[in-house]
Amino acid sequence: MNSDYQRIAQAIEFINANAKQQPSLENIAAHLHLSPFHFQRLFSQWAGVAPKKYLQILTVDRAKQLLAQSKPLAEVSDSVGLSGSSRLHDHFVQLEAASPGEFKAGGAGMEIRYSVIGGPFGDAFIAVTPRGICKLSFLSNNNIEQQIVDLNAQWPAAKLVNQASETTQMVEALFAGKQTINGPLSLYVKGTNFQINVWRALLQIEPGCINSYAQVAAAVGKPRAYRAVGTAIGSNQVAFFIPCHRVLQQSGQIGGYLWGETRKHAIHAWESARY
């Protein structure tokens, strides 16, 4: 047991010393002469979080310190070892689920601002609550009216207002490559506990990387529920920022995509060019 503690202590020292290089699980495990699988399990048992999560916490904390000093975003990204400011944003995306009471209330007393924005993957319909983005859908055949109908079905008691918000402007800036951070990019969604867990698992997939449905099922502790995982992924209400595009079929085929397979290919190419 003591030797396990020494290994984890060495791992933490290694991660702290090399955080700017963003070492992979394989790099850290190799430093300890352990297999990635054994190291992942051992570290999680002793530290209480996965190695990737520990590194992410270090990265975000360092970024917050630099941002508080009014450092330029590009300088912050470089200082904490991220390949670009868009990568930094992935560390700041936070997902909040509606409580059962809020779910049942259907948005009563809440104002939702919606608008259409342009981006590298075509026009998108975005809806924002005071708690964060509740809907982001890529448009097909300019189906704006259908998006409003769907939004009203999700939040029947909310007041819908056709107006852009600060969050809308942030998303437009992200897609335009003008990333600026004013705080975490928040998502506010409705779903079952299982769906929320699947969407949280998607947020753990690194940009430019892919997982299979089976891998996501394993990540949520339901290794045989890959079909249910596929259904949950298909129910995703927030395109791109809940990255269901990073999940492929076990065979490696692109698989279906709510907003079109061609767009899924385009997003993969866009991310691969940046990471």
URNORWO-V776156 format. One record per backbone hydrogen bond with DSSP energy under -1.0 kcal/mol. NH is the residue of the N-H (numbers start at 1). CO is the residue of the C=O. Records with the same first field share a line. If there is no record, write none. Layout:
# URNORWO-V776156
NH: CO, CO
This chain:
# URNORWO-V776156
5: 1
6: 2
7: 3
8: 4
9: 5
10: 6
11: 7
12: 8
13: 9
14: 10
15: 11
16: 12
17: 13
18: 14
21: 18
22: 19
28: 24
29: 25
30: 26
31: 27
32: 28
33: 30
34: 29
39: 35
40: 36
41: 37
42: 38
43: 39
44: 40
45: 41
46: 42
47: 43
48: 44
54: 50
55: 51
56: 52
57: 53
58: 54
59: 55
60: 56
61: 57
62: 58
63: 59
64: 60
65: 61
66: 62
67: 63
68: 64
70: 67
71: 66
76: 72
77: 73
78: 74
79: 75
80: 76
82: 77
88: 84
89: 85
90: 86
92: 89
94: 185
96: 187
98: 189
103: 99
104: 100
105: 101
106: 102
110: 107
112: 159
113: 128
114: 161
115: 126
117: 124
122: 119
124: 117
125: 137
126: 115
127: 135
128: 113
129: 132
132: 129
133: 186
134: 127
135: 127
136: 237
137: 125
139: 123
144: 142
147: 143
148: 144
149: 145
150: 146
151: 147
152: 148
153: 149
154: 150
155: 151
157: 106
158: 155
159: 110
161: 112
163: 114, 161
169: 165
170: 166
171: 167
172: 168
173: 169
174: 170
175: 171
176: 172
177: 174
178: 173
187: 94
188: 133
189: 96
196: 192
197: 193
198: 194
199: 195
200: 196
201: 197
202: 198
203: 199
204: 201
205: 202
209: 206
211: 246
216: 212
217: 213
218: 214
219: 215
220: 216
221: 218
222: 217
225: 222
229: 225
230: 226
231: 227
232: 228
233: 229
234: 230
236: 233
239: 136
241: 239
242: 238
244: 242
246: 243
247: 244
248: 211
249: 253
252: 249
260: 257
264: 260
265: 261
266: 262
267: 263
268: 264
269: 265
270: 266
271: 267
272: 268
273: 269
274: 271
275: 271
